[in-house]
Amino acid sequence: MGYPATASFDFVIMNPPFFGTHWMDHIRHAWDCLKDGGKLSAILPISAELGQSAKYVAFRRWAEKHSRGWRLFTDLPAESFVESGTLINTVILRLEK
């Protein structure tokens, strides 16, 4: 988050921290680092797809504007990261600027 948000990257692949909704801030910051036409892919907790609070809904509405017709989330198999000690189910978000 300390990196200057200048539109200088063609592609961002990320696995932001899952704590609370901090990942939303990381996604938006990474978005600001993309050049026009740049693409972002992120591994997120499944709550990104299923969360019902106003903050989750607002984030999905924002993200849908940048999904370019792709399915917004792609589910990963349950417990995909169990070997690294993470039991949280995850999804992949893909956006294009």
Residue pairs with C-beta under 8 A, 6 or more apart in sequence:
1 25
1 26
1 29
3 29
3 33
5 29
5 32
5 33
6 32
6 33
7 32
7 33
7 34
7 35
7 36
7 38
8 33
8 35
9 33
9 34
9 35
9 38
10 34
10 35
10 37
10 38
10 39
11 34
11 38
11 39
11 40
11 41
12 30
12 33
12 34
12 38
12 39
12 40
12 41
12 42
13 40
13 41
13 42
14 26
14 27
14 30
14 40
14 41
14 42
14 43
15 42
15 43
16 22
16 23
16 26
16 27
16 30
16 42
16 44
17 23
17 26
18 44
18 45
18 88
21 55
21 56
21 59
23 42
23 44
23 45
23 48
24 55
24 59
26 42
27 40
27 42
27 44
27 59
27 63
27 93
28 62
30 40
30 42
31 40
31 66
31 95
31 97
34 40
34 97
35 97
36 97
37 96
37 97
38 96
38 97
39 94
39 95
39 96
39 97
40 93
40 94
40 95
40 96
40 97
41 92
41 93
41 94
42 92
42 93
43 76
43 90
43 91
43 92
44 73
44 90
44 91
44 92
44 93
45 88
45 89
45 90
45 91
46 75
46 88
46 89
46 90
46 91
47 56
48 56
48 59
48 60
48 73
48 91
48 93
49 60
49 72
49 73
49 75
49 91
51 57
60 72
63 72
63 93
63 95
64 72
66 95
66 96
66 97
67 94
67 95
67 96
68 95
68 96
70 94
70 96
72 93
72 94
73 91
73 92
73 93
74 91
74 92
74 94
75 89
75 91
76 89
76 90
76 91
76 92
78 89
79 87
79 89
80 89
80 90
81 88
81 90
